[in-house]
Amino acid sequence: MSIVESNPNYAGVPLPEVRIQCERLLLADSTEKLLNALIGVDKIRQINLKGESLPSTINSGPHRGIANNHSERKIIKFGDREVELKHLVGDFLLELAVENQEELEMKVKEIDQIVKPIIPFGYTIEVGRYSKYRPSLHDYKQGV
């Protein structure tokens, strides 16, 4: 039996992700500012947001089923379209379509300069792969 080491490729090349992890959850206005500032960065292929859910109705407890009128569940403007913000965002995952390590480092510095004035209370930037990019065994079992 031989084991063939697979090289994880996505779109023909491994694509790194930049993770911006805020020290606090952002309000909708700060999230909107940061997203619109990141639109100007070329080579960002995809942006994913992670954070605490703000459901439209309360899911548990004595007030289950009642509308959740949270002040931060808003419609924000992202570029030329409007998006309903359903989370208090704490993490941004930016997938970059870069060619080499030097270009990646330049993009990380550019992103850092954009984030710094919008998130003054602190954040960390890490480079790696944080979301899946190919089907897993669970996906095959589900019939995807």
C-alpha positions in Angstrom: 0.0 0.0 0.0 1.4 3.4 -0.9 0.3 6.7 0.5 0.3 9.6 -2.0 0.7 13.0 -0.3 -1.9 15.3 -1.7 -1.0 19.0 -2.3 -4.0 21.1 -1.3 -4.7 23.3 -4.3 -7.6 25.7 -4.8 -8.1 27.2 -8.3 -4.8 25.7 -9.3 -2.7 27.4 -6.6 -2.9 27.4 -2.7 -4.6 30.6 -1.7 -3.6 32.1 1.7 -6.1 33.8 4.0 -5.5 36.9 6.2 -7.4 36.7 9.5 -8.1 40.0 11.2 -9.2 39.2 14.8 -10.6 42.2 16.7 -10.2 42.4 20.5 -13.8 43.5 20.7 -16.9 42.8 18.7 -17.5 45.6 16.2 -20.6 47.7 15.9 -22.4 47.7 12.5 -21.0 51.1 11.6 -17.4 50.0 12.2 -18.0 46.8 10.2 -19.4 48.8 7.3 -16.4 51.2 7.3 -13.9 48.4 7.3 -15.6 46.4 4.6 -15.9 49.4 2.4 -12.2 50.3 3.0 -11.2 46.7 2.1 -13.0 47.0 -1.3 -10.2 49.1 -2.5 -7.5 46.4 -2.0 -6.9 44.4 -5.1 -6.2 40.7 -4.9 -8.8 40.1 -2.2 -10.8 37.2 -3.7 -13.3 36.6 -0.9 -14.3 38.2 2.5 -15.9 36.1 5.2 -17.2 37.5 8.5 -17.4 35.6 11.8 -18.9 36.7 15.1 -21.8 36.5 17.5 -25.2 35.8 15.9 -28.0 38.3 16.1 -31.1 36.1 15.2 -34.3 37.8 14.1 -36.3 36.0 16.8 -35.2 34.9 20.3 -34.4 31.2 20.1 -34.5 30.1 23.8 -35.7 31.1 27.2 -39.0 32.6 28.4 -39.1 35.1 25.5 -38.7 32.4 22.8 -40.3 33.4 19.5 -40.4 37.1 20.3 -38.7 39.5 17.8 -35.1 40.3 18.6 -35.0 44.1 18.2 -31.2 44.4 18.6 -29.9 47.8 17.6 -26.9 46.4 15.7 -29.0 44.1 13.4 -29.0 46.5 10.5 -28.8 46.8 6.7 -25.3 48.0 5.8 -24.0 49.3 2.5 -21.2 47.2 1.1 -20.0 48.7 -2.2 -23.0 49.3 -4.4 -25.3 46.7 -2.6 -27.1 46.5 0.7 -26.5 43.6 3.0 -28.3 42.6 6.2 -25.8 42.3 9.0 -26.8 39.3 11.1 -23.7 39.2 13.4 -21.6 41.3 15.7 -18.4 40.8 13.8 -15.2 39.9 15.5 -13.2 38.2 12.7 -12.6 38.9 9.1 -11.2 36.2 6.8 -9.7 37.6 3.6 -8.8 35.1 0.9 -6.0 36.6 -1.2 -5.1 35.6 -4.8 -1.4 36.4 -4.6 1.4 35.0 -6.7 4.3 34.8 -4.1 5.4 35.4 -0.6 6.6 38.9 -1.3 3.3 40.0 -2.8 1.5 38.4 0.2 3.6 40.4 2.7 2.9 43.7 0.8 -0.8 43.0 0.9 -0.7 42.2 4.6 1.0 45.6 5.2 -1.5 47.4 3.1 -4.4 45.7 4.9 -2.8 46.6 8.3 -2.6 50.3 7.3 -6.3 50.2 6.3 -7.4 48.5 9.5 -5.4 50.6 12.0 -7.5 53.8 12.0 -10.8 51.9 11.9 -10.1 49.6 14.8 -8.2 51.7 17.3 -8.8 49.4 20.3 -6.6 46.5 19.0 -6.6 43.6 16.6 -4.2 40.9 15.4 -3.5 39.9 11.8 -2.5 36.3 11.0 -1.8 34.6 7.7 -2.8 31.0 7.2 -5.7 28.9 5.9 -8.8 29.2 8.2 -11.7 28.0 6.1 -12.0 24.9 4.1 -11.3 25.0 0.4 -12.1 21.5 -0.7 -14.9 19.0 0.1 -14.4 17.0 3.3 -15.6 13.4 4.1 -18.7 14.9 5.7 -19.5 16.7 2.4 -19.2 13.4 0.5 -21.6 11.7 3.0 -24.1 14.5 2.5 -24.1 14.1 -1.2 -22.4 17.3 -2.2 
